Amino acid sequence: MTDFVFSQPEAYEVKIGDRVYRRPGDPPLEEVIEMLQKEKAKEDSLDATVSGAHGRDEL
């Protein structure tokens, strides 16, 4: 069953009962989410810095 699930491109992790399965070599989902949140926070702070600089120039 896990082979079928992981043959789907959008499948990353599946939980069956108490066991969690993911593709070999992939990090745990929690690590991926944390990494994406850090990237987004970094982009948001960069965007705020850039838009803040433009706002001061226009005034």
RABELJO-V783856 format. One record per residue. N is the residue number from 1. RES is the residue in three letters. PSI is psi as a letter, one per 30 degrees, with the letter a starting at -180 (999 if undefined). BURIAL is + if it has 24 or more other ideal C-beta (glycine too) atoms within 12 Angstrom, else -. Layout:
n:res:psi:burial
N:RES:PSI:BURIAL
N:RES:PSI:BURIAL
This chain:
n:res:psi:burial
1:MET:e:-
2:THR:e:-
3:ASP:e:-
4:PHE:e:-
5:VAL:e:-
6:PHE:f:-
7:SER:f:-
8:GLN:k:-
9:PRO:f:-
10:GLU:f:-
11:ALA:k:-
12:TYR:e:-
13:GLU:k:-
14:VAL:k:-
15:LYS:k:-
16:ILE:j:-
17:GLY:b:-
18:ASP:f:-
19:ARG:k:-
20:VAL:k:-
21:TYR:k:-
22:ARG:l:-
23:ARG:k:-
24:PRO:k:-
25:GLY:f:-
26:ASP:k:-
27:PRO:l:-
28:PRO:k:-
29:LEU:e:-
30:GLU:e:-
31:GLU:e:-
32:VAL:e:-
33:ILE:e:-
34:GLU:e:-
35:MET:e:-
36:LEU:e:-
37:GLN:e:-
38:LYS:e:-
39:GLU:e:-
40:LYS:e:-
41:ALA:e:-
42:LYS:e:-
43:GLU:e:-
44:ASP:e:-
45:SER:e:-
46:LEU:e:-
47:ASP:e:-
48:ALA:e:-
49:THR:e:-
50:VAL:e:-
51:SER:e:-
52:GLY:e:-
53:ALA:e:-
54:HIS:e:-
55:GLY:e:-
56:ARG:e:-
57:ASP:e:-
58:GLU:f:-
59:LEU:999:-
